[in-house]
Amino acid sequence: MRMIDTVHKINQLEDHYCHQCLIKKTLRQESKTKAHHYCISKCSVGLQIKQWGNNLQ
């Protein structure tokens, strides 16, 4: 898959799910680190974004 397609897919996932995420919003009020850790280790969408990002390397 081309790099531009991968970036587009990541942006679509983030726009569709992450911007409206109440869990992320709540955790960010406590700590940005907690929100980031949740997103990359427990959230199914975050894990998918992480996987797509690894394809860019």
C-alpha positions as CSV (number, residue, x, y, z in Angstrom):
1,M,0.0,0.0,0.0
2,R,1.3,3.4,-0.8
3,M,2.3,5.8,1.9
4,I,-0.3,8.4,1.0
5,D,-3.1,5.8,1.2
6,T,-1.9,4.8,4.6
7,V,-1.9,8.3,5.9
8,H,-5.3,8.9,4.4
9,K,-6.7,5.8,6.2
10,I,-5.2,6.9,9.5
11,N,-6.8,10.4,9.1
12,Q,-10.1,8.8,8.3
13,L,-10.1,6.7,11.4
14,E,-9.0,9.6,13.6
15,D,-11.6,11.9,12.1
16,H,-14.4,9.4,12.4
17,Y,-13.7,8.0,15.9
18,C,-11.1,9.9,17.9
19,H,-12.4,13.5,17.7
20,Q,-15.7,12.5,19.3
21,C,-14.3,10.0,21.8
22,L,-15.6,10.7,25.3
23,I,-13.1,8.5,27.0
24,K,-10.2,10.4,25.4
25,K,-11.8,13.7,26.3
26,T,-12.3,12.6,30.0
27,L,-8.8,11.2,30.3
28,R,-7.2,14.3,28.7
29,Q,-8.7,16.4,31.4
30,E,-6.8,14.3,34.0
31,S,-3.6,13.9,32.0
32,K,-2.6,13.9,28.4
33,T,-0.2,11.0,29.1
34,K,-3.1,8.9,30.4
35,A,-5.2,9.6,27.3
36,H,-2.3,8.8,25.0
37,H,-1.5,5.6,26.9
38,Y,-5.2,4.5,26.7
39,C,-5.4,5.2,23.0
40,I,-2.3,3.3,22.0
41,S,-2.7,0.3,24.3
42,K,-6.4,-0.3,25.0
43,C,-8.6,1.4,22.4
44,S,-9.4,-0.8,19.4
45,V,-9.3,2.2,17.0
46,G,-6.0,3.4,18.5
47,L,-4.5,0.0,18.1
48,Q,-5.6,0.0,14.4
49,I,-4.1,3.5,13.9
50,K,-0.9,2.3,15.6
51,Q,-0.7,-0.7,13.2
52,W,-1.2,1.5,10.1
53,G,1.5,3.9,11.5
54,N,3.9,1.0,11.9
55,N,3.4,0.3,8.2
56,L,4.8,3.7,7.4
57,Q,8.2,2.8,8.9
